[in-house]
Amino acid sequence: MLRTDLPEIITETLPGPKAQAIIDRREANVFILLLLKKGKEL
């Protein structure tokens, strides 16, 4: 059954380069927002 086989399915790269770029941009934006929020609290 696919549900039980999923943990055994291994791929070389996850996510792909385009998806990784989106994740990296999103992560950077969250970091910047956290720094701005922290600055307002001071």
N, C-alpha and C positions, 0 to 999 in steps of 0.2 A: 504494500500500500504506500502511496506517495507520502503520506503524513509520517510514516515511520522511516521512510528512506531519506527524507530531507536532511537530517543531520549528517548523513553519510555523503551527500553530494558536495563536492569540493570544486571550487573554480579557482583559476589562477589569480585573477584580479577582480576584486569587487570593491567599490563600484568602478565603472569605467572612467576614463580620463575626464570626460565632460561632466559626469555626475560628481566626480571628486572636486572639480573646479567650483561647482555650485556649492558643494558642502563647505569648501574652504572659504568662499566668499561669505556664506551665511555665518560661519563660525567667527570670522573677522568682524562682521557687523555686530554680532552679539557681544563680542569683547569690547568693541568701541562703545556700544550702548551702556554696558556695565560701567565702563570708566566714566562716561558722562554722568550717569546716575550717581556714582560714588562722589563725583566732584560737586554735585548739587547738594549732597547731604552734608558736606563739610562746612 
